[in-house]
Amino acid sequence: MLPDLTRLMTSSRSESLLTLERNFFVVELAENDGLTHADALALMDAHPSAAWFLLRWWKQGDYQQTVLRRQHLRAFLDADRRHRDRPLAMRLGFAPPPLAPVHDLQSYEAAGDVGAVVVDEDRVPVGVSVPRRPSTRGGWLPQPDLYKADAVGRMASSDDESAAAPYRLDAAIPVEVRVGDTTTLVVTLDRVECAESFLGDIDLRPDQPLEISVQGDPQLQPVNGNSEMLVVPATETFRAVRFEFKAINVGPARIRVFAFRDGVSVARILVGVNVVLPHEAPQQLQIREIISLPSSSAGPQPDLRLLVMESPRGLRFQLRGADGMAEDYPPSTLNDLPMRMRDFVGAIEGLSIGTPAAAQDALRKLEVWGADLFNQLIPESLQSLLWKHQGAGTLTLQICSDDGWIPWEACRLVKKDASGHIVEGPFLAEAFAMTRWLHGGPAPSTFRLSRCALVVPGDSRLATSRRERDFYLALAVNGRTVTEVTPRYLPLTRALEAGTFDAWHFCGHANAGAQQQGDRATLRLEGNETMTASLFAGTVENALIPRPFIFFNACQSALGGSGLTGVGGWAHRFIRPNRERHGAAVFIGTYWSVYDEAAHAFATALYKELQQGLPIGAAVLQARRQARNQRTGDQPCDPLSWLAYTVYADPLAKLEVLHEATDAGS
């Protein structure tokens, strides 16, 4: 993957984003301009320091412009030697080059002469807009100092690297559509002839099926289906599928295009369209972001992988098996899903378990609510298949969904028997060795516990916190190190910034943010200090470099909500599979409040099972059983806490064997 310079700038000097426009080399073409591909390459070579290029041209009387990184423009210009002596303007008239992502400029801050900085749904800067101004074909604009250092060197060196991906996925749709009209999205797959890597390339075999799935939004919705199969061409160089979208509401719209190979996302494309009133004048700035994702492991795959895609009409499901089985299911129509899930969790929070009678009452309510959740969320035909495949955790199940609020583990299997009576089965978390993940790159097949960080606030007043601390410290054997991090905001952030720990364990208090404030999810530290998900940004994200194992053993630590530009909360801060830089390998947290003894039992059992070599899905299943059966004196067993946990991971992932000679000193 080529380095993303916008992200490099974000991490090293954020203010340089507002000076990005000064680094553009502008190439403006008249309608019948004679500038050839070879001429444009010569212009690029004459200005080796330019990292971005702005192309402006006229097409059928309309003004077009697009922003490209150096290596992307080179790939476009040099992809086919037959184009070298052809006018560039002619080719732009038929197929504009890949566009740097720019989105809904009116919704973002205008920055005067320097244009507007544009971010994606994860608040990552992905592009800029520039104001129209007179410019010459070779107009050179001064570059920021940032590009003069090793960032430019890394990009320049990457120009000559051989690409591993021979196919290129792309998507095209008109820039603008009038409300009430229907427009067409074309998703294309091209065989790549050049040897240069390019954002969006995928390593595919000829005749391999690729499932293309699309998601609209309230402004623009698919008309005839959300999914099509696209077979990788064996002899042709080009394949395409088409989707019809209807413009429903005025405003900026965003279409998501997912490419699935064997149930795993291999690419994602974000395309922006502006839905306007019939009398509005068109704007010409196209919106697009193409993200290629890491290839899935060639190792064992989960027995079942349930893909859940959100759409304005509800949830769509596809169940895939390790044997190649793939079944699509009709969407479940749901309204106000995030709020309803918050109500579900809130109802559990209100249950009492202090007496045996209260505990039995709480368990029965949890079972009934779980059965209702299963009926409401899961299509009937999929319910039958899950019931058929259920076992005592003998099969692995991974749910891939971008929501941060649905407690899938708490869905309780139900069916009608031959006599028409409703029969209840186990919760999904009992029936399967179950984990979840976000759409994007696959979860790693291994994780490490070699350099561990422990955060335990001393003033939490939790009866088991001392025991949990001592247990975790005792993991420091056979070359493994465990470091206690001072549970205050500044020491914690410094430890995170260092990026040296491949495991983090927090034992204490936490709470989720409000539904509309998912990134206000909070860890309570010592001395009334706190750490919120919104503060996990900037250099603190260095903590994710080792792809750590993260366990927040605290209340509501995995419950997400709406963030500034998407789903907020700890899980989406840590996992982020659609970023070029990887996130955590494992994140474990809770949807609702957990009681102290059961939480401690879950944690100790989990670490013991992982060290015995169990895959994490099976280890979590055993830890749930241990927490459910935990007794404290005359108190009844806790019927709630064991089901509160959710695990973001590959269910087959295992702890890497620690070799003292290498790991202790690495």
C-alpha positions as CSV (number, residue, x, y, z in Angstrom):
1,M,0.0,0.0,0.0
2,L,1.3,3.4,-0.9
3,P,1.7,5.9,1.9
4,D,-1.2,8.3,2.3
5,L,0.5,11.7,2.6
6,T,-2.6,13.4,4.0
7,R,-2.4,11.1,6.9
8,L,1.3,11.6,7.3
9,M,0.6,15.3,7.5
10,T,-2.1,14.8,10.0
11,S,0.2,12.9,12.4
12,S,3.2,15.3,12.0
13,R,1.9,18.8,11.4
14,S,-1.8,19.3,11.3
15,E,-1.7,23.0,10.4
16,S,-0.1,22.1,7.1
17,L,-3.5,20.9,5.9
18,L,-4.5,24.5,5.4
19,T,-1.4,25.1,3.2
20,L,-1.9,22.0,1.0
21,E,-3.2,24.1,-1.9
22,R,0.1,25.8,-2.3
23,N,1.7,22.5,-3.2
24,F,-0.5,21.8,-6.2
25,F,1.0,21.7,-9.6
26,V,-1.8,23.0,-11.8
27,V,-2.4,21.6,-15.3
28,E,-5.3,23.4,-17.1
29,L,-6.4,22.1,-20.4
30,A,-8.4,23.9,-23.1
31,E,-11.2,21.9,-24.8
32,N,-9.0,21.1,-27.8
33,D,-5.7,21.2,-25.9
34,G,-2.9,19.3,-27.7
35,L,-1.0,18.3,-24.5
36,T,-0.2,14.6,-24.7
37,H,0.3,12.0,-22.1
38,A,4.0,12.1,-22.7
39,D,4.0,15.9,-22.4
40,A,2.2,15.6,-19.0
41,L,4.7,13.0,-17.8
42,A,7.5,15.4,-18.8
43,L,5.9,18.2,-16.8
44,M,5.7,15.8,-13.8
45,D,9.4,14.9,-14.2
46,A,10.3,18.6,-14.4
47,H,8.8,19.2,-11.0
48,P,9.9,16.3,-8.9
49,S,8.9,17.9,-5.6
50,A,5.2,18.3,-6.4
51,A,3.2,15.8,-4.4
52,W,-0.2,16.7,-5.7
53,F,-1.5,17.7,-9.1
54,L,-4.7,19.6,-10.0
55,L,-6.1,18.9,-13.4
56,R,-8.7,21.3,-14.8
57,W,-10.4,20.8,-18.1
58,W,-13.6,21.5,-20.0
59,K,-16.0,18.7,-21.0
60,Q,-19.0,19.6,-23.2
61,G,-19.0,23.1,-22.0
62,D,-18.8,22.2,-18.3
63,Y,-15.8,22.9,-16.0
64,Q,-14.2,19.8,-14.5
65,Q,-11.4,19.5,-11.9
66,T,-9.8,16.7,-10.0
67,V,-7.0,16.4,-7.5
68,L,-4.5,13.5,-7.8
69,R,-1.5,12.4,-5.9
70,R,1.8,12.1,-7.9
71,Q,1.8,8.3,-8.1
72,H,-1.9,8.1,-9.1
73,L,-1.5,10.6,-11.9
74,R,1.6,8.7,-13.1
75,A,-0.3,5.5,-13.1
76,F,-3.1,7.1,-15.1
77,L,-0.8,8.6,-17.7
78,D,1.5,5.7,-18.0
79,A,-1.0,2.8,-17.7
80,D,-1.3,2.2,-21.4
81,R,1.6,3.0,-23.8
82,R,-0.8,3.4,-26.6
83,H,-2.0,6.7,-25.1
84,R,1.5,8.3,-24.9
85,D,1.0,10.4,-28.0
86,R,-2.7,11.1,-27.7
87,P,-4.0,14.4,-26.3
88,L,-4.8,14.2,-22.7
89,A,-8.0,16.3,-23.0
90,M,-9.5,13.7,-25.4
91,R,-9.1,10.9,-22.9
92,L,-10.4,13.0,-20.0
93,G,-13.5,13.6,-22.1
94,F,-14.4,9.9,-21.9
95,A,-12.9,8.7,-18.6
96,P,-11.7,11.1,-15.9
97,P,-8.7,9.9,-13.9
98,P,-9.1,8.5,-10.4
99,L,-10.3,11.4,-8.2
100,A,-8.9,12.3,-4.8
101,P,-11.8,12.3,-2.4
102,V,-13.6,15.5,-1.9
103,H,-17.0,15.6,-0.3
104,D,-19.8,18.1,0.2
105,L,-17.7,21.3,0.2
106,Q,-20.5,23.4,1.5
107,S,-20.6,21.5,4.7
108,Y,-17.0,22.0,5.5
109,E,-15.1,25.1,6.5
110,A,-14.1,27.4,3.7
111,A,-10.5,28.4,4.1
112,G,-10.2,31.4,1.9
113,D,-7.7,31.1,-0.9
114,V,-6.5,27.8,0.4
115,G,-9.7,25.9,-0.1
116,A,-11.4,23.5,2.3
117,V,-10.0,20.5,4.0
118,V,-12.2,17.4,3.5
119,V,-12.5,14.5,6.0
120,D,-14.0,11.0,5.7
121,E,-16.4,9.4,8.1
122,D,-13.5,8.6,10.5
123,R,-12.4,12.3,10.5
124,V,-9.3,11.4,8.5
125,P,-8.4,14.2,6.1
126,V,-8.7,12.8,2.6
127,G,-8.6,15.7,0.3
128,V,-8.9,19.4,-0.3
129,S,-10.8,21.7,-2.6
130,V,-9.3,24.7,-4.3
131,P,-10.8,27.9,-5.5
132,R,-10.8,28.7,-9.2
133,R,-8.1,31.1,-10.0
134,P,-6.1,31.9,-13.1
135,S,-3.3,29.5,-13.6
136,T,-0.9,28.5,-16.3
137,R,-0.3,25.0,-17.6
138,G,3.0,24.8,-15.8
139,G,2.1,27.0,-12.9
140,W,4.2,26.0,-9.9
141,L,3.0,26.8,-6.4
142,P,5.4,26.7,-3.4
143,Q,5.4,23.6,-1.4
144,P,5.1,23.3,2.4
145,D,8.3,22.3,4.2
146,L,6.6,19.0,5.1
147,Y,7.0,17.7,1.6
148,K,10.7,18.5,1.4
149,A,11.6,15.9,4.0
150,D,11.3,12.1,4.1
151,A,7.6,12.2,3.2
152,V,8.4,13.1,-0.3
153,G,11.2,10.6,-0.4
154,R,8.9,7.8,0.7
155,M,6.5,8.7,-2.0
156,A,9.1,9.1,-4.7
157,S,10.6,5.7,-3.8
158,S,7.2,4.1,-3.9
159,D,6.8,5.1,-7.6
160,D,9.1,2.4,-8.7
161,E,7.8,-0.4,-6.5
162,S,6.1,-3.4,-8.1
163,A,2.5,-3.8,-7.4
164,A,1.0,-7.1,-6.1
165,A,-2.5,-6.3,-7.2
166,P,-3.3,-6.9,-10.9
167,Y,-7.0,-5.7,-10.8
168,R,-8.4,-2.2,-10.3
169,L,-11.9,-1.6,-8.8
170,D,-13.6,1.7,-9.5
171,A,-17.0,3.4,-9.5
172,A,-18.6,6.1,-11.5
173,I,-21.8,8.1,-11.1
174,P,-22.9,11.5,-12.3
175,V,-21.7,14.3,-10.0
176,E,-25.2,15.5,-9.5
177,V,-28.8,14.2,-9.7
178,R,-32.1,16.1,-9.4
179,V,-34.5,15.0,-6.7
180,G,-37.0,12.5,-8.0
181,D,-34.7,11.3,-10.8
182,T,-33.0,8.0,-11.2
183,T,-29.2,7.7,-11.8
184,T,-26.8,4.8,-12.5
185,L,-23.8,3.8,-10.5
186,V,-21.3,1.8,-12.6
187,V,-18.8,-0.4,-10.7
188,T,-15.9,-1.5,-12.9
189,L,-13.1,-4.0,-12.6
190,D,-10.1,-3.5,-14.9
191,R,-7.0,-5.6,-15.3
192,V,-3.9,-3.5,-14.6
193,E,-1.2,-3.4,-17.2
194,C,1.3,-1.1,-15.4
195,A,3.7,-2.4,-12.8
196,E,2.9,0.5,-10.5
197,S,0.8,0.0,-7.3
198,F,-2.3,2.1,-7.0
199,L,-4.8,2.7,-4.3
200,G,-7.8,0.4,-5.1
201,D,-5.9,-2.5,-6.7
202,I,-6.9,-6.0,-5.6
203,D,-5.1,-9.3,-6.0
204,L,-7.6,-11.5,-7.7
205,R,-7.6,-14.8,-9.7
206,P,-9.3,-15.0,-13.1
207,D,-12.9,-16.3,-12.9
208,Q,-13.0,-15.7,-9.2
209,P,-16.4,-14.3,-8.1
210,L,-16.5,-10.9,-6.5
211,E,-19.6,-9.8,-4.7
212,I,-20.3,-6.1,-5.2
213,S,-22.7,-4.7,-2.5
214,V,-23.9,-1.1,-2.3
215,Q,-25.4,1.1,0.4
216,G,-27.2,4.3,-0.1
217,D,-28.3,6.9,2.4
218,P,-31.5,8.9,3.0
219,Q,-30.8,11.2,0.0
220,L,-30.1,8.5,-2.5
221,Q,-31.3,4.9,-2.3
222,P,-30.9,1.8,-4.5
223,V,-33.9,0.9,-6.6
224,N,-33.4,-2.7,-7.8
225,G,-31.3,-4.6,-5.3
226,N,-28.1,-4.0,-3.3
227,S,-25.9,-6.7,-4.5
228,E,-24.5,-8.2,-7.8
229,M,-21.9,-10.8,-8.6
230,L,-18.9,-9.7,-10.7
231,V,-16.7,-12.5,-12.1
232,V,-13.1,-11.6,-12.5
233,P,-12.4,-11.6,-16.3
234,A,-10.1,-14.3,-17.5
235,T,-9.4,-12.9,-21.0
236,E,-11.1,-9.5,-21.2
237,T,-9.6,-6.5,-19.5
238,F,-12.8,-5.0,-18.3
239,R,-16.0,-6.0,-16.4
240,A,-18.8,-3.9,-15.0
241,V,-22.0,-4.1,-13.0
242,R,-24.7,-1.4,-12.7
243,F,-26.9,-0.2,-9.9
244,E,-29.9,2.2,-10.2
245,F,-30.3,4.8,-7.5
246,K,-33.3,7.1,-6.9
247,A,-32.8,10.6,-5.5
248,I,-35.1,11.0,-2.5
249,N,-34.1,14.1,-0.6
250,V,-32.1,17.2,-1.5
251,G,-28.6,17.4,-0.1
252,P,-25.2,15.7,-0.3
253,A,-25.4,11.9,-0.6
254,R,-22.8,9.2,0.0
255,I,-22.8,5.8,-1.6
256,R,-20.7,3.0,-0.1
257,V,-19.5,0.3,-2.4
258,F,-18.1,-2.9,-0.9
259,A,-16.3,-5.7,-2.7
260,F,-16.5,-9.0,-1.0
261,R,-14.3,-12.0,-1.8
262,D,-15.4,-15.2,0.1
263,G,-17.3,-13.0,2.5
264,V,-14.4,-10.7,3.4
265,S,-14.2,-7.1,2.3
266,V,-11.3,-6.6,-0.1
267,A,-12.1,-3.0,-1.2
268,R,-14.4,-0.2,-0.2
269,I,-15.3,2.8,-2.4
270,L,-17.1,6.0,-1.1
271,V,-18.8,8.0,-3.8
272,G,-20.4,11.3,-3.3
273,V,-23.4,12.7,-5.2
274,N,-25.2,16.0,-4.7
275,V,-29.0,15.7,-4.9
276,V,-30.4,19.1,-6.0
277,L,-33.7,20.8,-6.8
278,P,-34.6,20.7,-10.5
279,H,-33.7,24.4,-11.0
280,E,-30.3,24.3,-9.3
281,A,-27.1,24.8,-11.4
282,P,-24.8,21.8,-11.4
283,Q,-21.5,21.7,-9.6
284,Q,-18.6,19.9,-11.1
285,L,-16.5,18.6,-8.2
286,Q,-16.7,14.8,-8.0
287,I,-16.4,12.9,-4.8
288,R,-14.7,9.6,-4.4
289,E,-12.5,7.6,-2.1
290,I,-11.1,4.2,-2.9
291,I,-9.7,2.0,-0.2
292,S,-8.0,-1.3,-0.8
293,L,-8.0,-3.6,2.1
294,P,-5.6,-6.3,3.3
295,S,-6.0,-9.7,1.9
296,S,-7.6,-12.3,4.2
297,S,-5.5,-15.0,5.7
298,A,-5.1,-18.2,3.8
299,G,-5.5,-20.1,7.1
300,P,-8.7,-21.5,8.6
301,Q,-11.9,-19.4,8.3
302,P,-14.8,-19.2,10.8
303,D,-17.4,-21.9,10.3
304,L,-20.0,-19.1,9.8
305,R,-19.6,-15.5,9.0
306,L,-22.6,-13.3,9.2
307,L,-22.3,-10.0,7.2
308,V,-24.7,-7.3,8.3
309,M,-25.1,-4.2,6.1
310,E,-27.1,-1.2,7.2
311,S,-29.4,0.6,4.8
312,P,-32.1,3.2,5.1
313,R,-34.7,0.4,5.1
314,G,-33.0,-1.6,7.9
315,L,-30.5,-4.4,8.0
316,R,-29.4,-6.8,5.2
317,F,-27.8,-10.1,6.0
318,Q,-25.6,-12.6,4.2
319,L,-24.5,-15.8,5.9
320,R,-21.3,-17.4,4.6
321,G,-19.7,-20.7,5.5
322,A,-16.2,-21.9,5.5
323,D,-17.3,-24.5,2.9
324,G,-18.2,-21.8,0.4
325,M,-21.9,-21.6,1.3
326,A,-23.4,-18.1,0.8
327,E,-27.0,-17.2,1.4
328,D,-28.6,-13.7,1.2
329,Y,-31.6,-12.8,3.3
330,P,-34.3,-10.1,2.9
331,P,-33.8,-6.9,4.9
332,S,-35.2,-6.4,8.4
333,T,-37.2,-3.1,8.5
334,L,-36.3,-1.3,11.7
335,N,-36.8,2.2,13.0
336,D,-34.6,4.2,15.4
337,L,-32.4,1.1,15.8
338,P,-29.6,2.9,17.9
339,M,-32.2,4.3,20.3
340,R,-34.0,1.0,20.6
341,M,-30.8,-0.8,21.4
342,R,-30.0,1.8,24.1
343,D,-33.4,1.1,25.6
344,F,-32.6,-2.6,25.6
345,V,-29.4,-2.0,27.5
346,G,-31.1,0.4,29.8
347,A,-33.7,-2.2,30.7
348,I,-31.0,-4.6,31.7
349,E,-29.3,-1.9,33.7
350,G,-32.5,-1.6,35.8
351,L,-32.6,-5.3,36.8
352,S,-31.9,-6.3,40.4
353,I,-30.1,-9.6,41.2
354,G,-29.6,-9.2,45.0
355,T,-31.7,-12.2,46.0
356,P,-32.2,-15.6,44.4
357,A,-35.7,-14.7,43.4
358,A,-34.6,-11.4,41.9
359,A,-31.8,-13.1,40.1
360,Q,-34.2,-15.7,38.6
361,D,-36.5,-12.9,37.6
362,A,-33.7,-11.0,35.9
363,L,-32.5,-14.0,34.0
364,R,-36.0,-14.8,32.7
365,K,-36.4,-11.2,31.6
366,L,-33.1,-11.3,29.8
367,E,-34.1,-14.5,28.0
368,V,-37.4,-13.0,26.9
369,W,-35.8,-9.8,25.7
370,G,-33.1,-11.8,23.9
371,A,-35.8,-13.8,22.1
372,D,-37.6,-10.6,21.1
373,L,-34.3,-9.1,19.9
374,F,-33.7,-12.2,17.8
375,N,-37.1,-12.0,16.2
376,Q,-36.9,-8.3,15.6
377,L,-33.4,-8.3,14.0
378,I,-33.0,-11.6,12.2
379,P,-35.1,-12.6,9.2
380,E,-37.1,-15.7,9.7
381,S,-35.3,-17.8,7.1
382,L,-32.0,-16.9,8.7
383,Q,-33.4,-17.7,12.2
384,S,-34.0,-21.3,10.9
385,L,-30.5,-21.7,9.6
386,L,-28.9,-20.4,12.8
387,W,-31.0,-22.8,14.8
388,K,-30.0,-25.6,12.6
389,H,-26.3,-24.9,13.0
390,Q,-26.3,-24.1,16.7
391,G,-24.2,-26.2,19.1
392,A,-22.6,-25.9,22.5
393,G,-20.0,-23.6,21.1
394,T,-18.6,-26.2,18.8
395,L,-18.9,-23.9,15.7
396,T,-17.3,-20.6,15.3
397,L,-19.3,-17.5,14.3
398,Q,-18.1,-14.1,13.4
399,I,-20.6,-11.2,12.9
400,C,-19.3,-8.4,10.7
401,S,-21.2,-5.2,11.3
402,D,-20.4,-1.6,11.6
403,D,-22.9,-0.8,14.3
404,G,-21.7,0.0,17.8
405,W,-24.9,-0.7,19.7
406,I,-26.5,-4.0,18.8
407,P,-25.7,-6.7,21.4
408,W,-25.7,-9.6,18.9
409,E,-24.5,-12.0,21.6
410,A,-27.7,-11.4,23.5
411,C,-30.0,-12.6,20.7
412,R,-31.7,-15.8,21.9
413,L,-32.5,-18.5,19.4
414,V,-36.2,-19.3,18.9
415,K,-38.2,-21.5,16.6
416,K,-41.6,-23.1,16.2
417,D,-41.8,-26.8,16.7
418,A,-43.9,-29.3,14.7
419,S,-46.9,-28.5,16.8
420,G,-46.6,-24.8,16.3
421,H,-45.3,-24.0,19.8
422,I,-42.5,-21.6,20.2
423,V,-39.3,-23.1,21.6
424,E,-36.4,-21.1,23.0
425,G,-32.8,-22.1,22.6
426,P,-29.5,-20.6,23.8
427,F,-28.2,-17.1,23.3
428,L,-26.0,-16.7,20.3
429,A,-23.0,-16.3,22.7
430,E,-23.8,-19.8,24.1
431,A,-24.6,-21.5,20.8
432,F,-21.4,-20.5,19.1
433,A,-17.8,-19.6,19.8
434,M,-18.6,-16.1,18.8
435,T,-16.8,-12.8,18.0
436,R,-17.5,-9.8,15.9
437,W,-15.6,-7.4,13.6
438,L,-16.1,-4.3,11.6
439,H,-16.4,-4.3,7.8
440,G,-13.1,-3.9,6.1
441,G,-9.8,-5.8,6.4
442,P,-9.9,-9.1,8.1
443,A,-9.1,-9.6,11.8
444,P,-5.5,-11.0,12.5
445,S,-5.2,-14.7,13.0
446,T,-2.8,-14.2,16.0
447,F,-2.2,-11.7,18.8
448,R,0.5,-11.1,21.4
449,L,0.7,-10.7,25.1
450,S,4.4,-10.0,25.4
451,R,4.7,-6.4,26.6
452,C,1.6,-5.8,28.7
453,A,0.3,-2.6,30.2
454,L,-1.9,-2.6,33.3
455,V,-4.2,0.2,34.3
456,V,-6.0,-0.2,37.7
457,P,-7.2,3.0,39.5
458,G,-6.5,2.6,43.2
459,D,-9.6,4.5,44.3
460,S,-12.2,2.5,42.3
461,R,-13.5,0.7,45.5
462,L,-13.9,-2.5,43.6
463,A,-13.4,-5.5,45.9
464,T,-11.7,-7.6,43.2
465,S,-9.5,-4.9,41.7
466,R,-6.5,-5.8,43.9
467,R,-6.9,-9.5,43.0
468,E,-7.2,-8.7,39.3
469,R,-4.1,-6.5,39.5
470,D,-2.1,-9.3,41.2
471,F,-3.3,-11.9,38.7
472,Y,-2.3,-9.8,35.7
473,L,1.1,-8.9,37.2
474,A,1.7,-12.7,37.7
475,L,1.5,-13.1,33.9
476,A,5.0,-11.7,33.7
477,V,6.7,-15.1,33.2
478,N,8.8,-16.7,30.4
479,G,9.9,-13.4,29.0
480,R,6.6,-11.6,29.2
481,T,6.7,-8.2,30.9
482,V,3.8,-6.4,32.7
483,T,4.1,-2.7,33.3
484,E,1.8,-0.8,35.7
485,V,0.8,2.5,34.1
486,T,-0.1,5.3,36.5
487,P,-3.9,5.6,36.2
488,R,-3.8,9.4,35.6
489,Y,-4.6,11.1,32.3
490,L,-1.1,12.4,31.4
491,P,0.9,9.3,32.4
492,L,-1.7,7.2,30.5
493,T,-1.4,9.2,27.4
494,R,2.4,9.2,27.5
495,A,2.3,5.4,27.7
496,L,-0.1,5.2,24.8
497,E,2.0,7.5,22.7
498,A,5.0,5.4,23.2
499,G,3.4,2.6,21.1
500,T,5.5,-0.1,22.8
501,F,2.8,-2.3,24.5
502,D,1.1,-5.1,22.6
503,A,-1.5,-5.7,25.3
504,W,-3.6,-3.4,27.5
505,H,-5.8,-4.3,30.5
506,F,-8.0,-1.8,32.3
507,C,-9.8,-2.7,35.5
508,G,-12.1,0.0,36.9
509,H,-15.2,2.1,36.1
510,A,-16.4,3.3,32.8
511,N,-19.6,4.4,31.1
512,A,-20.8,4.9,27.5
513,G,-21.5,8.3,26.1
514,A,-25.0,9.5,25.3
515,Q,-26.5,8.1,22.1
516,Q,-25.5,11.2,20.1
517,Q,-22.1,11.4,21.8
518,G,-20.5,8.0,21.3
519,D,-17.0,9.4,21.6
520,R,-17.8,10.6,25.1
521,A,-17.4,7.0,26.3
522,T,-15.3,7.4,29.4
523,L,-12.8,5.5,31.5
524,R,-12.6,6.8,35.1
525,L,-9.1,7.2,36.3
526,E,-7.7,8.2,39.7
527,G,-8.4,11.5,41.3
528,N,-11.6,12.1,39.3
529,E,-9.6,12.2,36.1
530,T,-11.0,10.7,33.0
531,M,-10.1,9.4,29.5
532,T,-12.7,9.6,26.8
533,A,-12.8,8.0,23.4
534,S,-12.6,11.4,21.8
535,L,-9.2,11.9,23.3
536,F,-7.8,8.8,21.6
537,A,-6.4,10.8,18.7
538,G,-3.1,12.2,17.4
539,T,0.0,10.7,18.9
540,V,-2.0,8.7,21.3
541,E,-2.9,6.5,18.3
542,N,0.6,5.2,18.3
543,A,-0.7,2.7,20.8
544,L,-2.2,0.8,17.9
545,I,1.1,0.3,16.0
546,P,1.8,-3.1,17.7
547,R,-1.8,-4.2,16.8
548,P,-2.5,-4.7,20.5
549,F,-4.8,-6.9,22.6
550,I,-7.1,-4.5,24.5
551,F,-9.4,-5.5,27.3
552,F,-11.4,-2.8,29.1
553,N,-13.0,-4.8,32.0
554,A,-15.4,-2.1,33.0
555,C,-19.1,-1.2,32.5
556,Q,-20.4,-0.2,29.1
557,S,-16.9,-0.1,27.6
558,A,-18.0,-1.4,24.2
559,L,-21.3,0.3,23.8
560,G,-21.0,2.8,20.9
561,G,-23.1,5.7,19.8
562,S,-23.1,8.4,17.1
563,G,-19.8,10.2,16.6
564,L,-19.0,13.4,14.7
565,T,-18.8,11.6,11.3
566,G,-20.0,8.1,12.0
567,V,-20.2,5.6,14.8
568,G,-18.3,6.6,18.0
569,G,-16.9,4.7,20.9
570,W,-13.9,2.7,21.9
571,A,-14.4,-0.2,19.5
572,H,-14.4,2.0,16.4
573,R,-11.5,4.0,17.7
574,F,-9.4,0.8,18.2
575,I,-10.3,-1.5,15.3
576,R,-10.6,0.8,12.3
577,P,-10.1,-1.9,9.6
578,N,-10.6,0.5,6.7
579,R,-7.6,2.7,7.6
580,E,-4.3,2.2,5.9
581,R,-2.7,1.8,9.3
582,H,-4.0,-1.2,11.2
583,G,-5.8,-1.0,14.5
584,A,-6.0,-3.4,17.4
585,A,-6.0,-7.1,16.9
586,V,-8.5,-7.7,19.7
587,F,-10.8,-5.5,21.6
588,I,-12.9,-6.8,24.5
589,G,-15.5,-4.7,26.3
590,T,-19.0,-4.7,27.7
591,Y,-22.5,-3.5,26.5
592,W,-23.9,-3.0,30.0
593,S,-22.8,-2.8,33.6
594,V,-21.0,-5.9,34.9
595,Y,-20.8,-6.9,38.6
596,D,-17.4,-7.1,40.2
597,E,-17.0,-10.8,41.0
598,A,-18.3,-12.0,37.6
599,A,-16.1,-9.5,35.8
600,H,-13.1,-10.7,37.7
601,A,-14.0,-14.4,37.0
602,F,-14.4,-13.7,33.3
603,A,-11.0,-12.0,33.0
604,T,-9.0,-14.6,34.9
605,A,-10.7,-17.5,33.0
606,L,-10.1,-15.8,29.7
607,Y,-6.4,-15.3,30.2
608,K,-5.9,-18.8,31.5
609,E,-7.7,-20.3,28.5
610,L,-5.7,-18.2,26.0
611,Q,-2.4,-19.3,27.6
612,Q,-3.6,-22.9,27.3
613,G,-3.7,-22.4,23.5
614,L,-7.5,-22.1,22.9
615,P,-8.6,-19.9,20.1
616,I,-10.1,-16.7,21.4
617,G,-13.7,-17.6,20.5
618,A,-13.5,-20.9,22.5
619,A,-11.7,-19.1,25.3
620,V,-14.4,-16.5,25.6
621,L,-17.1,-19.2,25.7
622,Q,-15.3,-20.8,28.6
623,A,-14.9,-17.5,30.3
624,R,-18.6,-16.7,30.0
625,R,-19.4,-20.0,31.6
626,Q,-17.0,-19.3,34.5
627,A,-18.5,-15.9,35.0
628,R,-22.1,-17.2,34.9
629,N,-21.4,-19.8,37.5
630,Q,-19.4,-17.5,39.8
631,R,-20.8,-17.4,43.4
632,T,-19.8,-15.0,46.2
633,G,-20.8,-16.4,49.6
634,D,-24.6,-16.7,49.9
635,Q,-25.2,-14.5,46.9
636,P,-26.9,-16.1,43.8
637,C,-25.0,-16.5,40.6
638,D,-24.9,-13.4,38.4
639,P,-27.3,-13.9,35.5
640,L,-26.4,-10.8,33.6
641,S,-22.7,-10.0,33.5
642,W,-21.5,-13.0,31.5
643,L,-23.5,-12.0,28.5
644,A,-22.5,-8.3,28.6
645,Y,-19.1,-9.0,27.0
646,T,-18.4,-8.6,23.3
647,V,-15.2,-9.5,21.6
648,Y,-13.8,-7.9,18.4
649,A,-11.5,-10.5,16.9
650,D,-11.1,-13.5,14.6
651,P,-12.8,-16.3,16.6
652,L,-10.0,-18.6,15.5
653,A,-7.2,-16.2,16.5
654,K,-4.7,-17.6,19.0
655,L,-2.1,-16.2,21.3
656,E,1.4,-16.2,19.8
657,V,3.8,-18.5,21.6
658,L,6.2,-16.3,23.5
659,H,9.9,-17.1,22.9
660,E,11.9,-15.6,25.7
661,A,15.1,-15.2,23.7
662,T,13.5,-13.0,21.1
663,D,10.5,-11.4,22.7
664,A,12.0,-10.4,26.0
665,G,14.5,-8.2,24.4
666,S,12.5,-7.0,21.4
